[in-house]
Amino acid sequence: MSNQADVASDISPRSTSNSKSVRTPAFSEFSWIWVGLILLFAVSAVVAPGTMTRGSILAMLPFAGILAIVATGQTLVIQQRGLDMSAIGMVSLAGVVMARTGFGLDSIVLAVIFTVCVGAIIGIVNGTLVSQFAITPLVATLAVNALLIGGVRSLTGAVPVNVPIIMQTISHAQFIGLPANVLFAFAFVVTAWFITRKTAIGRRFVAVGVNPRAAEAAGVRVLQYRIGAYVASAVCFSAAGMLLAGFIGSASQTSGNDYLLPAIAAVVVGGTPFTGGKGSVIASAVAALFMAQLGQLVLALGAGPAVQLLVQACAILLATTVRHLPTAVRTFRKNA
């Protein structure tokens, strides 16, 4: 097992150590979001100072934390050259399952454990469809999402379900002045960062994303890591769904509607490419904060839903352009 870790840890560096010019843009890709976040807060302070008050920020942070958890799961899947479109159904289902089992079992702990297990099983289904049956991730996860939404409708009868008071208390709690949802998001992001960056499992995970064939030739069990990515994303979606349901006090089939495209946008804005391998859950989490504040700024300016989507699209386009600008400039200078 240790030999596999040593061999797999060499696969990723080989693809990026041929020239220093490959590693520098990678760092720049993940650091641009910090610059963008600072600029966004500066613009918000000037254009809509009401969004920068303590009350406004505390109202935005819980939703930013939930989005960061969803973006963390999406980042792990994208690092494996996949995409999980079942976020809407998973977030909605997790809230409903937690609420129903919380009242049924009279234990929020058992309800959380059961919900996470349900999420993990759905993740296995997604991963198996994509990895074992070679179904396109977009198609496979959209199909599963449709099944999940149907399941939620059957469980709720299209009527919102109340959430146990203890879960509402947890979601609304604050510690050292920060909302609990932010602290939960911090725990998820740090855990994912540590595993992917500081462990042998993480090195093999990155190696599979960079070059699955080379990783398999080195003895890495590629299938396990690909399925594992979808399991991890489903667990993240489940946690986000439970926290969201607790925060708003109810769970319904529409709870997860706002956590698919913004999460994917956060991953893209954070700098994680769809080519697999390299990625940063920290950058995705920061981008989630960026997207949440951007949405609050747009709302403060009186824009409607259509304008909000347009702003999100422009943010993705701008982030992609800026991220590749240094490489484009170097290429232009080289050819000039």
C-alpha positions in Angstrom: 0.0 0.0 0.0 2.8 2.4 0.9 4.5 1.6 -2.5 1.3 2.7 -4.3 1.3 5.9 -2.3 4.9 6.6 -3.2 4.4 5.8 -6.9 1.2 7.8 -7.1 2.7 10.8 -5.4 5.2 11.0 -8.2 2.6 11.0 -11.0 1.2 14.4 -10.3 4.6 16.2 -10.0 5.9 14.7 -13.2 3.1 16.3 -15.2 3.9 19.7 -13.7 7.6 19.7 -13.0 8.8 19.9 -16.6 8.9 23.6 -16.5 8.5 26.2 -13.9 6.1 28.1 -16.1 3.4 25.4 -15.4 3.5 25.8 -11.7 3.4 29.6 -11.4 0.0 30.0 -13.2 -1.5 27.3 -11.0 -0.8 29.5 -7.9 -2.0 32.6 -9.6 -5.3 30.8 -10.6 -6.1 30.2 -6.9 -4.9 33.5 -5.6 -6.9 35.8 -8.0 -10.1 35.1 -6.0 -8.6 36.9 -2.9 -8.0 40.0 -5.0 -11.5 39.8 -6.4 -13.0 39.4 -3.0 -11.2 42.5 -1.6 -12.2 44.5 -4.7 -15.8 43.4 -4.3 -16.0 44.4 -0.7 -14.4 47.8 -1.6 -17.0 48.3 -4.3 -19.8 47.3 -2.0 -18.7 49.8 0.6 -18.9 52.6 -2.0 -21.9 51.6 -4.1 -24.1 49.9 -1.4 -22.7 50.7 2.0 -25.7 49.0 3.6 -24.4 45.6 2.6 -21.2 46.2 4.6 -22.9 46.8 8.0 -22.4 44.2 10.7 -26.0 43.1 10.5 -25.9 42.6 6.7 -22.7 40.6 6.8 -24.0 38.4 9.6 -27.1 37.8 7.6 -25.1 36.9 4.5 -22.5 34.6 6.1 -24.7 31.7 7.0 -25.8 31.3 3.4 -22.2 31.8 2.2 -21.1 29.0 4.6 -23.7 26.6 3.2 -22.7 27.5 -0.3 -19.1 26.9 0.6 -19.9 23.4 1.8 -21.7 22.6 -1.5 -18.8 24.1 -3.4 -16.3 22.0 -1.5 -18.1 18.8 -2.6 -18.4 20.1 -6.2 -14.7 20.9 -6.2 -13.7 17.3 -5.3 -15.9 15.9 -8.1 -14.5 18.4 -10.7 -11.0 17.4 -9.6 -11.9 13.9 -10.9 -13.1 15.4 -14.2 -16.7 15.0 -13.2 -19.7 17.1 -12.4 -22.5 16.5 -9.8 -25.8 18.0 -10.9 -27.7 16.2 -8.2 -27.0 19.0 -5.7 -30.5 20.4 -5.9 -32.2 17.1 -5.1 -29.6 16.1 -2.5 -29.8 19.4 -0.5 -33.6 19.2 -0.6 -33.8 15.5 0.3 -31.3 15.9 3.2 -33.4 18.5 4.8 -36.5 16.5 4.5 -34.9 13.2 5.7 -33.3 14.9 8.7 -36.6 16.6 9.7 -38.7 13.4 9.3 -36.2 11.1 11.1 -35.5 13.7 13.7 -39.1 13.7 14.8 -39.5 10.0 14.2 -36.4 8.9 16.2 -36.6 11.7 18.7 -32.8 12.1 18.3 -31.1 14.7 16.1 -27.8 12.8 16.3 -29.4 9.7 14.9 -31.2 11.8 12.3 -28.0 13.4 11.1 -26.1 10.1 10.9 -29.0 8.5 9.0 -29.1 11.4 6.6 -25.4 11.3 6.0 -25.6 7.6 5.3 -28.5 8.2 2.8 -26.3 10.8 1.1 -23.3 8.5 0.9 -25.5 5.8 -0.7 -26.6 8.3 -3.3 -23.0 9.3 -3.9 -22.1 5.7 -4.5 -24.9 5.4 -7.1 -23.7 8.6 -8.8 -20.1 7.4 -8.8 -21.0 3.9 -10.0 -23.0 5.3 -12.9 -20.2 7.6 -14.0 -17.2 5.4 -13.3 -18.4 1.8 -13.7 -21.0 2.3 -16.5 -19.2 5.2 -18.2 -22.3 7.4 -18.3 -21.5 11.1 -18.9 -21.5 12.8 -15.4 -23.9 15.5 -16.6 -26.5 12.9 -17.7 -26.1 10.5 -14.8 -26.3 13.1 -12.1 -29.2 14.9 -13.7 -31.1 11.6 -13.8 -30.4 10.9 -10.2 -31.4 14.5 -9.3 -34.7 14.0 -11.0 -35.3 10.8 -8.9 -34.3 12.7 -5.7 -36.7 15.5 -6.5 -39.5 13.0 -7.1 -38.6 11.3 -3.8 -38.8 14.6 -1.9 -42.2 15.3 -3.5 -43.4 11.8 -2.4 -42.2 12.3 1.2 -43.6 15.8 1.6 -46.6 15.9 -0.7 -45.2 19.2 -2.0 -45.8 20.7 1.4 -42.8 22.1 3.5 -41.8 20.0 6.4 -41.0 21.5 9.8 -37.5 21.0 11.3 -36.8 20.0 14.9 -36.2 22.9 17.2 -32.7 21.7 18.2 -31.5 21.7 14.6 -32.9 25.3 14.2 -31.0 26.2 17.3 -27.8 24.7 16.0 -28.0 26.5 12.6 -28.8 29.8 14.3 -26.1 29.5 16.9 -23.1 31.8 17.1 -19.6 31.2 18.4 -16.9 33.8 18.9 -19.1 36.2 17.0 -19.5 34.0 13.9 -22.5 32.0 12.7 -22.4 28.3 13.3 -22.8 27.6 9.6 -19.6 29.4 8.9 -17.7 27.3 11.5 -19.2 24.1 10.0 -18.1 25.3 6.5 -14.6 26.0 7.9 -14.4 22.5 9.3 -15.5 20.9 6.0 -13.1 23.0 3.9 -10.1 22.4 6.2 -10.8 18.7 6.4 -11.0 18.4 2.6 -7.9 20.6 2.2 -5.9 18.5 4.7 -6.9 15.2 3.1 -6.2 16.2 -0.5 -3.0 18.1 0.2 -1.3 16.5 3.2 -2.1 12.7 3.0 -1.1 9.8 0.8 -4.8 9.3 0.0 -4.9 12.9 -1.2 -1.8 12.5 -3.4 -3.4 9.5 -5.1 -6.6 11.3 -5.4 -4.9 14.2 -7.3 -2.9 11.7 -9.4 -6.1 10.0 -10.5 -7.6 13.3 -11.5 -4.4 14.3 -13.4 -4.0 11.1 -15.4 -6.2 8.1 -14.6 -4.4 5.7 -16.8 -1.0 6.5 -15.4 -2.4 6.2 -11.8 -3.9 2.9 -12.7 -0.6 1.7 -14.2 1.0 2.7 -10.9 -1.3 0.5 -9.0 -3.8 3.1 -7.7 -7.4 1.9 -7.5 -8.8 4.5 -9.8 -12.4 3.3 -9.5 -12.5 3.8 -5.7 -11.2 7.4 -5.9 -13.7 8.3 -8.6 -16.6 6.9 -6.7 -15.2 8.3 -3.5 -15.3 11.8 -4.9 -19.1 11.5 -5.5 -19.6 10.1 -2.0 -17.7 13.0 -0.6 -19.8 15.5 -2.6 -23.0 13.9 -1.5 -22.0 14.0 2.1 -21.2 17.7 1.7 -24.6 18.3 0.0 -26.3 16.4 2.8 -24.6 18.6 5.5 -25.5 21.7 3.6 -29.1 20.6 3.2 -29.5 19.9 6.9 -27.9 23.2 7.9 -30.1 25.1 5.4 -33.3 23.4 6.6 -32.4 24.2 10.2 -31.6 27.8 9.4 -34.9 28.5 7.5 -36.9 26.3 9.8 -38.4 24.0 7.1 -37.5 21.7 4.3 -39.1 21.4 0.9 -38.5 20.2 -2.7 -37.3 23.7 -3.7 -34.8 24.1 -0.8 -31.8 23.3 -3.0 -32.7 25.3 -6.0 -30.2 28.1 -5.2 -27.2 25.8 -4.6 -26.3 24.2 -8.0 -25.3 26.9 -10.4 -23.8 29.3 -7.7 -21.8 26.4 -6.3 -20.4 25.5 -9.8 -19.8 29.2 -10.3 -17.8 29.3 -7.1 -15.6 26.4 -8.2 -15.0 28.1 -11.5 -14.3 31.5 -10.0 -12.1 29.9 -7.4 -9.9 28.6 -10.2 -10.4 24.9 -10.2 -10.3 23.7 -13.9 -12.6 21.1 -15.4 -9.5 19.2 -16.7 -9.1 17.4 -13.4 -6.3 17.0 -10.9 -5.4 20.3 -9.5 -7.9 22.3 -7.5 -8.4 24.3 -4.3 -11.3 23.8 -1.9 -10.1 26.9 0.0 -10.3 29.0 -3.2 -13.7 27.6 -3.9 -14.9 28.5 -0.3 -13.6 32.0 -0.7 -15.3 32.2 -4.1 -18.5 31.1 -2.4 -18.2 34.1 -0.1 -17.6 36.2 -3.2 -20.7 34.9 -4.9 -22.8 35.4 -1.7 -21.7 39.0 -1.3 -22.1 39.7 -5.1 -25.7 38.4 -4.8 -26.3 40.7 -1.8 -24.9 43.7 -3.7 -27.0 43.1 -6.7 -30.1 42.8 -4.5 -29.3 46.0 -2.7 -29.1 47.8 -6.1 -32.7 46.6 -6.8 -31.9 44.1 -9.6 -34.3 41.3 -10.4 -33.5 37.6 -10.8 -32.6 37.9 -14.5 -30.0 40.6 -13.7 -28.6 38.4 -10.9 -28.1 35.5 -13.3 -26.5 37.9 -15.8 -24.1 39.2 -13.1 -23.2 35.7 -12.1 -22.4 34.8 -15.7 -20.3 38.0 -16.1 -18.4 37.1 -12.9 -17.6 33.6 -14.3 -16.5 35.1 -17.6 -14.3 37.7 -15.9 -12.8 35.2 -13.5 -11.9 32.9 -16.4 -10.4 35.7 -18.4 -8.3 37.1 -15.6 -7.1 33.7 -14.6 -5.7 33.0 -18.0 -4.5 36.6 -18.6 -0.9 36.0 -17.4 -0.4 33.0 -19.7 -1.9 34.9 -22.6 0.4 37.9 -22.0 3.5 35.6 -21.8 2.4 33.8 -25.0 1.9 37.1 -26.8 5.3 38.4 -25.7 6.9 35.2 -26.8 5.4 35.3 -30.3 5.9 39.0 -30.7 
